[in-house]
Amino acid sequence: MSRIESVLSSPAARDVGPTVLRVALGAVFLAHAGAKAFIFTFAGTVQFFAAHGFPGWTAWPVFLAELLGGLALVAGFRTRWVALGLVPVMLGALKPHLANGWMFTNSGGGWEYVAFLLLALVAQALLGSGPYALDGARARRVAPSGRTASAVG
């Protein structure tokens, strides 16, 4: 086994993997929430949603899901549940992009990026938050019985 393989298969690397994925996903969702608020504006986002067959008011819960979900992912709070909770948001995001083909560089943006985020959320739900998270801190807390509490993340 090479030195690189040895480092990548170490317990420390396995611990860092879910953390890197979780923080990256959180940053993406925070960026998308920020884009809705500051770049497209809420009025523009409502109009975009309505133009693609969604009730305009659904822009608000999607914004909140992206904002709060992104914060929770970065912090590692209830990671598995948050990742699963964001799956319907990404399924909805597929609709405007499906007719534009695979590549996100296509006119109107294809569905490749949305599909990747969707699968990354599923992977995060399967992996959990990793030890460098609020979930991990809660798991290490010692319960009154003297046993370590189980991980929730």
C-alpha positions, -999 to +999 in steps of 0.1 A: +000+000+000+014+034-010+018+062+015-011+081-001-034+050+001-023+045+037-032+081+047-065+081+028-076+048+044-066+059+079-093+064+106-086+101+106-093+104+069-125+084+073-136+108+100-128+139+078-147+126+047-183+131+060-172+165+075-159+177+041-191+166+023-213+181+050-196+215+050-195+217+012-232+209+010-240+234+036-221+261+018-239+253-014-273+256+002-263+288+020-252+302-014-284+293-030-305+309-002-283+340-005-288+341-043-326+340-038-324+369-013-297+391-028-292+383-064-326+372-079-345+390-050-375+374-035-398+389-061-377+375-089-376+341-072-413+340-067-417+349-104-392+321-114-411+295-093-445+305-108-431+305-144-420+268-138-453+256-125-448+260-087-470+282-066-450+315-061-454+313-023-433+281-023-402+303-029-403+312+008-402+277+023-375+267-002-355+297+008-359+289+045-351+252+039-319+262+021-309+288+047-316+267+078-306+234+062-273+250+051-266+263+086-275+230+101-252+211+077-223+234+083-227+230+120-234+193+118-267+195+136-292+166+129-272+160+097-290+129+085-325+144+090-315+177+074-299+160+044-331+139+039-352+170+044-334+188+016-340+159-008-376+171-018-362+206-024-337+192-049-364+170-065-383+202-071-352+218-085-350+191-111-382+202-128-370+235-143-338+218-155-350+184-169-359+197-204-325+215-207-305+183-211-278+168-189-250+195-188-256+224-164-237+246-190-266+241-214-290+271-219-312+273-189-289+249-170-292+211-173-299+187-146-265+173-139-256+197-110-290+193-093-288+155-096-253+155-081-265+176-051-294+152-047-272+122-046-247+140-023-275+146+001-284+109+001-247+100+006-246+125+036-277+109+051-261+075+048-227+087+062-239+109+090-222+140+102-188+126+112-172+133+146-164+170+139-200+182+143-226+191+169-240+157+163-206+141+172-203+163+203-237+151+215-228+115+208-196+119+230-216+133+259-218+108+287-253+099+297-263+097+335-261+059+333-224+062+326-228+051+290-221+072+260-252+086+242-257+072+207-251+093+176-281+110+161-264+127+132 
